[in-house]
Amino acid sequence: MSRAFVFPGQGAQTIGMGRDLAEAYPAAKAVFEEVDAALGENLSGLIWDGDAEVLQLTENAQPALMAMSLACMRALESEGVGIDSAAYVAGHSLGEYSALTAAGALSITDAARLLRARGRAMQEAVPVGVGAMAALLGLDFATVTEIANEAAGDDICAAANDNDPAQVVVSGHKAAVERAVELAKARGARRAVILPVSAPFHCALMEPAARVMAEALADVDIRQPAVPLVANVTAAAVDTPAAIRSLLITQVTGAVRWRESVSWMAAQGVSEIWEIGAGKALSGMIRRIARDVATRSIQGPDDIRSTLEA
């Protein structure tokens, strides 16, 4: 059986996530402590006992979700299930940093600092209210791409997240995204809704953030991952540090090709995908993309126990 580990993106964060892991596994607790030290603040306190709106801020949510994913991974490793039991790793947007850290390409300290910089840069790239994102349900990627192009006009509007066969997210200028919502409804979308996000991620409006990340990544040591990364922007495997560095920059403005990434892994013989970290959103997408691929969500000690028993 060939297995892949995948790591969630923004939106999966919840107050209290990972506390039970930290209490049950010293290795998991050490991850939260390392992230706190890297950022010079008590992020774990915010994660476990803070305000949900503050945790939701992009600059907090991104390193917090990476910390949660790596705490899960370290807990699994302490039970004898290492990264070498996977053929591939992948992550949804910021989850790509979690995947690379789990695979040893990045240190936890560097990943935390990069994600703080990335979150801040993405938030600051576009003034609040100028951009928007919308989920269009019931339409395929090709149709949504046509809609985005039609809605753009003189603005920017792009298919930003190709999540599964019937869920595509568009991103861009607010007026253009609103036009895309109306066009999608006219084209028979099951649902078309503006998302409660703070910035228009994964489109050309994020170019200032891509420049910030190019600078931030230039000084970071990226090692060859223990297992290949299936990259968001290419939906194919990569394992060389130079290519990874380049793709992490492109990823800021590029589309998250999640549907294609999962299909690619399934085509390579992956028959089981474990979602490592907060929430179960990726598992739901995977089931809609590749019905023959088994999924498992691991986000707490009970999940680890049932996994070991299985």
C-alpha positions in Angstrom: 0.0 0.0 0.0 1.4 3.4 -1.0 0.6 6.3 1.3 0.8 10.1 1.2 0.7 12.6 4.1 -1.1 15.9 3.4 -1.3 19.0 5.5 -4.2 21.5 5.8 -4.3 25.2 4.9 -5.9 28.3 6.3 -9.4 28.1 7.7 -8.8 24.9 9.6 -7.6 26.7 12.8 -9.6 26.4 16.0 -9.0 27.6 19.5 -7.7 24.7 21.6 -6.2 22.7 18.7 -3.2 20.6 19.7 -3.5 21.0 23.5 -4.4 17.3 23.9 -1.4 16.3 21.8 0.9 18.5 23.8 -0.3 17.0 27.0 0.0 13.4 25.7 3.3 13.7 23.8 6.4 15.6 24.9 7.6 15.6 21.3 4.4 17.5 20.3 4.7 19.9 23.2 8.3 20.6 22.0 7.0 21.7 18.6 4.8 24.4 20.1 7.7 25.6 22.3 10.0 25.8 19.3 7.4 27.9 17.3 7.0 30.2 20.3 10.8 30.6 20.6 11.1 31.2 16.8 8.5 34.0 16.9 9.5 35.4 20.3 5.9 35.3 21.5 3.5 32.9 23.2 1.6 31.8 20.1 0.7 28.5 21.8 -1.2 30.5 24.4 -3.2 32.2 21.7 -3.8 28.8 20.0 -5.1 27.1 23.2 -6.7 29.9 25.2 -6.9 33.0 22.9 -9.4 34.9 20.9 -10.7 33.1 17.8 -10.6 36.4 15.8 -7.0 37.0 16.7 -6.0 33.5 15.8 -7.8 33.9 12.5 -5.5 36.7 11.4 -3.4 35.4 8.6 -0.1 36.2 10.2 -1.2 34.1 13.3 -3.2 31.3 11.6 -0.4 30.3 9.2 2.3 29.5 11.8 -0.3 28.1 14.2 -1.6 25.6 11.6 2.0 24.5 10.8 2.7 24.1 14.5 -0.4 21.9 14.9 0.5 19.7 11.9 4.1 19.2 13.0 2.9 18.4 16.6 0.8 15.6 15.0 3.7 14.5 12.9 6.1 14.4 15.9 3.5 12.5 18.0 3.2 9.9 15.2 7.0 9.6 14.9 7.2 9.0 18.6 4.9 6.0 18.1 7.1 4.7 15.3 5.3 6.0 12.2 7.8 8.2 10.4 7.8 10.3 7.3 9.5 7.4 5.5 6.2 5.5 5.7 4.9 7.9 3.0 5.7 8.0 -0.7 4.8 11.7 -1.0 3.8 14.8 1.0 1.6 17.6 -0.1 -0.1 20.6 1.5 -2.9 23.0 0.7 -1.4 26.5 0.3 0.4 27.2 3.6 0.2 23.4 4.2 3.0 23.1 1.7 5.3 24.6 4.4 4.1 22.0 6.9 4.7 19.2 4.4 8.2 20.4 3.7 9.0 20.7 7.4 7.6 17.3 8.1 9.8 15.9 5.3 12.9 17.6 6.7 13.4 20.2 4.0 12.8 23.1 6.4 13.4 23.5 10.1 10.4 24.3 12.4 12.1 27.6 13.3 12.5 28.6 9.7 9.0 27.5 8.7 7.4 29.5 11.6 9.3 32.6 10.6 8.6 32.2 6.9 4.9 31.7 7.6 4.7 34.7 9.9 6.3 36.8 7.1 4.1 35.2 4.4 0.9 35.8 6.4 1.8 39.4 7.1 2.9 40.0 3.5 -0.3 38.5 2.0 -2.4 40.6 4.4 -0.6 43.8 3.5 -0.4 43.2 -0.3 -3.9 44.5 -0.8 -5.8 47.1 1.2 -8.8 45.7 3.2 -11.9 45.8 1.1 -10.2 46.0 -2.3 -10.0 42.2 -2.9 -12.2 39.2 -2.3 -12.5 35.4 -2.8 -15.6 33.4 -3.5 -16.4 29.6 -3.6 -18.2 28.4 -6.7 -19.8 25.0 -6.1 -21.1 22.7 -8.7 -19.0 23.9 -11.6 -15.7 22.4 -12.9 -12.4 24.2 -13.2 -12.6 24.9 -16.9 -16.0 26.5 -16.5 -14.9 28.6 -13.5 -11.8 29.7 -15.5 -14.1 31.0 -18.3 -16.3 32.8 -15.7 -13.3 34.4 -14.0 -11.9 35.6 -17.4 -15.3 37.1 -18.3 -15.8 38.7 -14.9 -12.3 40.3 -14.8 -12.9 43.1 -17.3 -10.2 45.6 -16.4 -9.8 44.1 -13.0 -8.1 40.9 -11.8 -10.2 37.7 -11.3 -8.7 34.2 -11.4 -9.5 30.6 -10.4 -7.3 30.4 -7.3 -8.1 27.0 -5.7 -9.1 24.0 -7.8 -10.1 22.1 -4.7 -12.2 19.2 -6.1 -14.4 18.4 -9.1 -17.2 20.7 -8.0 -15.5 23.3 -5.7 -13.4 26.0 -7.2 -12.5 29.3 -5.5 -12.0 32.6 -7.4 -9.9 35.4 -6.2 -9.3 39.0 -7.3 -10.7 42.5 -7.1 -13.9 42.6 -5.1 -16.1 43.9 -7.9 -14.8 41.3 -10.3 -15.3 38.5 -7.8 -18.9 39.7 -7.2 -19.5 39.6 -11.0 -18.1 36.1 -11.0 -20.6 35.0 -8.3 -23.5 36.3 -10.4 -22.1 34.7 -13.6 -21.7 31.4 -11.8 -25.3 31.5 -10.6 -26.4 32.1 -14.2 -24.3 29.2 -15.3 -26.0 26.8 -12.9 -23.7 26.8 -9.9 -25.2 24.9 -6.9 -23.9 27.7 -4.6 -21.7 30.8 -5.1 -20.6 32.6 -2.0 -18.2 35.3 -1.0 -15.7 33.9 1.5 -14.9 35.5 4.9 -11.2 36.0 4.1 -9.0 39.0 4.8 -7.3 39.2 1.4 -7.5 37.8 -2.2 -5.0 34.9 -2.0 -3.4 33.1 -4.9 -3.9 35.6 -7.7 -1.9 38.4 -9.3 -2.9 40.9 -6.6 -0.5 39.0 -4.3 2.6 40.0 -6.4 3.9 42.3 -3.6 3.8 39.3 -1.2 5.6 37.1 -3.7 8.4 39.7 -3.8 8.6 39.6 0.1 8.7 35.8 0.0 11.5 35.8 -2.6 13.6 37.9 -0.3 12.7 35.8 2.8 13.4 32.5 1.1 16.7 33.6 -0.4 18.4 33.3 3.0 16.7 30.1 4.2 18.4 26.7 4.2 16.2 24.3 2.2 17.3 20.7 2.2 16.3 17.8 0.0 13.0 16.4 1.5 13.1 12.8 2.7 10.1 12.2 0.4 9.1 14.2 -2.7 6.6 17.1 -2.4 3.7 17.2 -4.8 3.7 21.0 -5.4 0.5 23.2 -5.5 1.5 25.0 -8.7 2.6 22.1 -10.8 0.6 19.2 -9.3 3.7 17.0 -9.7 6.5 15.8 -7.5 9.6 17.9 -6.7 12.5 17.2 -4.4 15.4 19.6 -5.3 15.9 22.6 -3.0 16.3 25.1 -5.9 13.0 24.0 -7.5 11.2 24.0 -4.1 12.4 27.6 -3.4 11.2 28.8 -6.8 7.8 27.1 -6.4 7.2 28.5 -2.9 7.5 32.0 -4.5 5.3 31.2 -7.5 2.7 29.6 -5.1 1.9 33.0 -3.6 0.3 34.3 -6.8 -0.3 30.9 -8.5 -3.4 28.6 -8.3 -3.6 25.8 -5.7 -4.0 22.7 -8.1 -5.3 20.4 -5.3 -7.7 18.3 -7.5 -4.9 17.6 -9.9 -2.4 16.9 -7.1 -4.6 14.3 -5.6 -5.3 12.7 -9.0 -1.6 12.7 -9.8 -0.8 10.9 -6.5 -3.6 8.3 -7.2 -2.1 7.8 -10.7 1.2 7.0 -9.0 -0.4 4.2 -7.0 -1.2 6.1 -3.8 -4.0 4.2 -2.2 -4.2 5.9 1.2 -3.9 9.5 2.2 -3.5 10.7 5.8 -4.5 14.3 6.6 -2.1 15.5 9.3 -3.3 18.4 11.4 -6.4 20.5 12.1 -9.8 19.7 10.5 -11.0 17.2 7.9 -11.5 19.5 4.9 -8.8 17.9 2.8 -10.1 14.4 3.5 -13.5 15.4 2.2 -12.0 16.9 -1.0 -9.9 13.7 -1.5 -12.9 11.5 -1.3 -14.6 13.6 -4.0 -11.5 13.5 -6.3 -10.4 9.9 -5.9 -13.1 7.6 -4.5 -10.8 4.6 -4.4 -8.2 6.3 -2.2 -8.8 5.7 1.6 -8.5 8.7 3.9 -7.5 9.1 7.5 -7.6 12.3 9.6 -5.1 12.6 12.4 -5.4 15.6 14.7 -5.4 14.2 18.3 -4.2 11.3 20.5 -7.4 9.3 19.8 -6.7 9.4 16.1 -3.2 8.3 16.6 -4.3 5.4 18.8 -6.9 4.2 16.3 -4.3 4.5 13.5 -1.8 2.4 15.4 -4.5 -0.2 16.1 -5.4 -0.3 12.4 
